[in-house]
Structures are given as C-alpha cells and as structure tokens.
Amino acid sequence: MIQADTAVKTALIIMYTIGVICLIGVFFLLNKINHQWFTKFSIGLIAIALVMSVVLINLFNLN
C-alpha cells in the first residue's frame, strides 16, 4: 500500500510539473501572438494549476 501511495504521489508531481511547463509555454505563445500575457484562456489554465496545487498540498499533508 505504501508503494502504491508513493507511485501516485510521484505521478501527480510529474503531471503537475508538465502542466506548469505547458502553462509557461502558453503564456509565451500568447505574448507572441496577442502581445498580452493574460487572456481568458490563460486565466482558466491558472485556475486549473491552482486547483492541482491544492490537491498536491492536501495529499502531502494528510500523511
């Protein structure tokens, strides 16, 4: 059971870092195309990243 918890934590951290890298890429792409950092799309991505960070914080604090 402990190995399964560790595998889930590792997978969540890897998914979160990939998501943050994609978010940074989208910001630079939006800046290049629209000459603006924040659009409705990027604000939605920020909201998803914040929800994921809350899930990760709760996951590590429960143990």
N, C-alpha and C positions, 0 to 999 in steps of 0.2 A: 504494500500500500504506500509506503514511503517513497519507493522508486517511482510509482505512478504519479504521486504529487510533485516530485521533482521534475519529472518529464513534462507535466502540464505547466509548471512554472517556467521551465526553460522555453517551451513552445510559445507561451504568452509573451515572454520577454523578447524573443526573436521576432514574433509578429509585430509587437509594438515598435521595435526599432526599425523594422522595414517600413511600417506605416509612417513613422516620423521622417524617414529619409524621403519617402514619396511625397509627404506634405511639404517638405522643404523644396523638392523639385517642382511641385505645382506652384509654389509661391514664386520661384524664379521664372517659371514659364509664364505665369500670369503677368509678372512685371515686364517681361519681354514683349508679350502680345498686347496687353491693355495699358501698359505703363501705370498700373496700380497694383499694390500688394494685396489689398483685401477686396474681395468680391463676395457675393452670396455663397458661391461655391466654396471658397476658402474658409469662410466663417463656419460652414457646415462641417468641413474637414477638421477644423479646430475643435468643434463641439464633440466630434467622434473621438479625437485624440484625448480630450479631457475625460470623457466617459471611460475610455480604456485605461487611463492613468488611475482613475478612482477604483476600477476593478483590480488593477495590479496592487495598489496600496492596501485595499481590503484583503486581498489574497495573502499578502505577506504579513499583515497584522493579525490575522486570525490564527496563525500558527504560533 
